[in-house]
């Protein structure tokens, strides 16, 4: 009877050791395969953003609704003069739009589509932010159908260059 119990005990210990080893190996492999930013994004369903805007602007409210629909938690800050926020982030006049969004350490100027925001958050380039100047028709928060490609600019210390075209 003692031999049977020790054999059962040995089988159970072997199974436990195998399961433990498999779990450690799986976790180790997953750590190298999974992109850290994507893993964090999946855990945190809602990213907090702040939108600085005029209280009476309808398209700014449309952009806020767009961000909320895309699972961002939006804090709205209404300003009498939106120029102060643009000066704070050194956004040149030719890059300005009707609202400025702050996400992480970046600014998003205007009606920037989600594709550009996702690229920014995934790649995390060494820039100050993105801008889609003016109020192009068909962009998030703006009515109408897209009429031409959207050129999204990246800005560093007030200088700008093309980030992407959508």
N, C-alpha and C positions, 0 to 999 in steps of 0.2 A: 504494500500500500504506500509506503514511503517513496518508492521509485516512481510510481504513477503520479503522485503529487509533485515531485520534483520535475518530472517531464512536462506536466501541465504548466507549472510555474515557468519553466524554461521557454515553452512555446509562447506564453503570455508576455514574457520579458522581450522575446525576439520581436513580437508584433509591436509592442510599445516602442522599442528602439527603432524599428523600421518606420513607423508613423512619425516619430520625432525627427528622424533623419530626413524623411521626405518633406516634412513641413519646413524645416530649416533650409533645405535645398530650394524648395519652391519660393520661399521668401527671398532668398539670396538672388535667384534668377529674376524674379519680379522687380527687385530693386534696380537692377541694371537695365531691364527692358523698358520700364515705365519712365516717361518723361516727368520729371519732378513737378514742373509747372502744370502739366495736364492733370497729374494726380491731385495736386492741391485744388485746382479749379473744380474737380469733381466732388471734392469734400465740401468746399464752400460754394453752395449753389448760387448764392447771391453776393456779387461784388458791390461794394459801396462806391457810389459816384456822387459828385456834387455838381449841379448845373446852375451856373450864374446866368440870369436872364432878366429881361424886362418883364414886369408883372402883366403887361397887356399884350404880349406877343403870342399870337395863336400858334405859329409854327414852332416856337420854342416849347410850348406845351405839347405839341405833337411829337417832338423829339423826346421829351420826358416819357410820354406814353410808349414810344418805341423802345426806349431803354428798359422800362419796366416790363414790357412784354418779352424782352430778351433776358429776363432774370437778373437785371441789375437792381440794386436797392438805391433809389434816387433820393437825394436830399436837394430840394429846390431852394435857391437863394435868389430872391427878387431884389434887384438893384435899380435905383433911380437912374444911375449912370453906369452902364456896363463898360465904359472906357477904362475905369480904374483897374478892373481885373485884366484887361488886355495890356495895359501898361505894366502891371505887376509881372506878367509872363513875357514881356517884350515881343508881343505879337504885332508885326508890322501892319500898317493900314491896308495894304493890298492883300493880306492874308485873313483879314477879319470877316466875321459873320455876325449873326444876331445873338449868339449865346456861346459861352465857354464852359466846357465840362472838365472837371478834374477827376482823374482816375489814377490811383497809385501816385506816382511822382510825375505823371504826364498831364498835359492839357490836351483837350480835343476841341478844336475851334470849328464851330459850325455843324452842319448836318452830315457828319462823317458816317459812312455805312459800317455795318457790323463787321464785314470782311476785313476792313482796315484796322478796326479796333482789335479784333482777334489776332491779327498779324502782329500788331504792336505789343500786345500782352504776351504773346507766345515768344517772340524774338527778343523783346526787351532791349531795343537798341539804345545807344548812348545819345539820346536826343531829348529836347525839351517837350515836344509834343507834335501833334498832327493838325493840319488845317485843310478844310475844304472851303475856299473863299466864296463869299456871296451866299446865295440861297438857291442852289440849282434845283430845277424842277425834277420831281421824282425821287429825290433823296429822302431818307427817313425824316418824317415830320413835314415834308413839303408835298403838296398835292401834285397830281399829274403824272405822266409817264416820262421815263428817262428819254431825253432827246439827244444826248451826246455822252461820251465817256466822262467819268468823274476823275479828275486829277487830284489826288491827295498828296499834300506836301508834308515833309518833315522839317521841323524847325530846330535850329541850334543857335542860341544867342541872337535871335532876330533874323538870322540868315536862313534861307529856305532852298530846298531842292526836292525833286519828285521822290515820293515814298512809294507810290504805286498808282496805277490807273485801273479803274474798274469800269 
